[in-house]
């Protein structure tokens, strides 16, 4: 495909192996030149592999296989460890809505698929013990053959935090420290981390994730803080 572009717009030379087009334009000296125009590739993921109908294991396995056969890039879990009862805003679902634990659900569908990526979408990180979670997710990456995507959120339901016993304040800084601690455990020969909210040294945890240096990290959210964390840490 050849595209005519305005004078002075030539000069894009980066080539993407997945999707690109040859374009023609004029450089600043007025000369005609060809360059590669990079076109982004859209990937489709399927959300909800651990709740609603997919809280039934046989349904989750069937949906996972169908998604993989259809060419979906990834399967995503949601998370609420507990929910307010009765439901009150901003709780997204009734308290009786079933959510299979994300690590358990992803390990289960990993056994029924071979290549589709498996993502937490999201795990509410400040509610978790970062070392325990690092072990769980490293295990998922191992049993899936390196298909984990680690999706992170900081949460918004105070009753959920209160019931779990997790502080509701400083969720953003706490999440950033927890992530740094998990990365230390996944990547350092002798893991050590010293922070305000978590501190450890003189320990190790095996196995490490299959993906090196670590699984892909994404952040969920629509606040300025979420955008900042995605830009700096993902």
N, C-alpha and C positions, 0 to 999 in steps of 0.2 A: 504494500500500500504506500503510495507516494502522496505527501501532503504539501501544499503550497502555503508558506508562512510569510508574514510581512518582513520587509527588509530589516536587517539588524537583529532578527530573532534566531539566527543560526548559531550553532556552537554547542548544542547539547550532544554529548558524545558517549555517555554512559550506556552500556548495552545490558539489558536484562534478558537472561536466557529463557525466561518463561514467556514474556510477551513484549514485543517491540515492533516498531514500524519504521521504514526508511522514509525520511522526509527531505524535502528540498527547500532551500531558502537562500537569501542573500546575506552575506556577512556585511560588516560595517564599511568595507571597501567596495561594496556593490557586486562582489563576485558571487556566482551561483555555487552553492556547495551542498553536499548531501550530509545528513547526520541521522543518528538513531534517536527516535522519539520513544521514550520508555512509557509503557502503558501499564498501570497497576493491575495486579491479579486479585480478583475478589474470591475469598474463601468463605464457604458456608459451614457453620457449626450448628448443632442441634442442642438446644437447652432443655434441661428437665429430665435427665436420664436417671435421677434418683428420687423423684417425687411424683405425686399424682399417680396416674396409671403405671408409671415405671417404678413405683415402690413395690410392685409385684415382680419378683425376680424373673419369672419366665417372660413377662412382657418386656422388661428392660433388655433381656438378652435378644429377643426378637427385634426390638426397635434398633438396638445397636448393630446387629447384623444387617438389617435393612438399610440403615444409614450408611454403613461402610460400602455395601454393594451399590448404593446410589451415588457414591462419590463424595459424600460429605467429608469435610476436613477434620471435624472434631465433634466430640460429645462433651456436654457441660453439665455439671451438677449445680444445684442451688443449696443454700444452707440456712437453717434456723435450728439451733439445738433445742430450744424451747420457744413457745409462742404464748403471748398473753391470752388468758381465758377468763372472760369472753374477749373476742377480738375487738380491739380498739385501734383507731388510727394512731400511727401510720403502719400498723401491722398488716402485711400484704395478704395473708391467708388466714382462714379460721384455725383455731388451736388444734382441731382434729386432723389437719392436713398432714399426711405422713411424709417424712424426709428420711431416707436411708442415709447413714453417715457417708460423707463424700469419699473417703479413702476406701471404705468397704465396697461402695457401689462401683467405683472405678476399677478396683481389683477384680470384682465380679465380671464386669463387662469386658475387661481385658482378656479374660479366659474365653470369651465368645467371639473375639475379633482378632485381627492380626496386624492392622496398619493404621486404623483411624486413631487420631490423637485423643487423649483423655484429659479433660480439664476441670479444675475446680472453678466454679463460676458463680459465686465466689466462696472462699473460706473467710470467716470473720476472724481475722488474725488476732486482734487484741483480746479475744475471749479464750485463746488457746495457750497452752504451754509450748513455747517454741521448740524445745528439744524433743518433746514427745511428738509434735507435729512433723518435725524434720525426719524423725525415724519413720513415721507412717507414710509420708510422701515419698521418701527415698525407696521404701519397700514397694510402693505402687509403681515407681519408675522401673524398678528391677523386674517385677513380675510381668510388666507390660512390654518389656524390651525397649525401654527408653521412649515412651509415648506421652509422658506427663506434661501438662501445662499447669503452672501454679498461678491461679487467679486469686487475687487478694482484695478484700474490702475491709472497712473499719467498723461497719455496723452503725445502726441508728435506733434500735429498739432498747430503750433504757430498762424496761421490765426484764428483758432477756439477760442483759448484763447483771442486773441485781440478783436474779435467780441463780445465775452461774457463780456469782461472787467475784466478778471481774469489774475493775473500776471503769466507770463510764467517761471519766475525764482523761485528757491527754491521749485520746485514742490514736491520733495521727503519729505523734512521736513514739508512742509505745509500739505501734505497728512497724515503724521504720527500724527500731531497735530489734524487734523480734525477727524481722527479715534478715537483718545483718547477722544476728546470732545463728540463724539457720544456715545462711551462706557460709559462715565460718565452719560450722559442723560439716557441711557438705564438701568444702573445698580445701580446708587447711590440713596439712600433714599432721600437725598437732593442734587441734581446735582450741581456740581461746577467744573469749569475748568479755570485755569489761564495759558495762554501760550503766545507765541510771536505773533501768528496769530489769535487766538480766545480766548476770555475771557468772562466768565459769572458766575453768582451765583444768589441765591435768586429766582430761577425759578423752574418749574417742567413741565413735559410733559407726558400726559397719552393718550392712553394706552402704556404700555411697551410691548416689544416683548413677544410672548408666550414662545419662547425658552429661557432657563436659563443656564448660566447667560446672554447669548445673542446669536443671530444667528451665524452659522459658518462663518468664515472669510477666504477668499482666496485672493491671490494677483496674478495678471497677469503681464507678462513682461519677458524679456530675458536679462536684464542687471544685473550687479553685485548688484546694488542697489535694484532691484526687488527681487533677491534671498535673500538678507539680510533682507528685510522687511518680506518676506514670512517666513523666519526662526525665526525672532524675534517676529512677531506680529500676525501671523495667527495661 
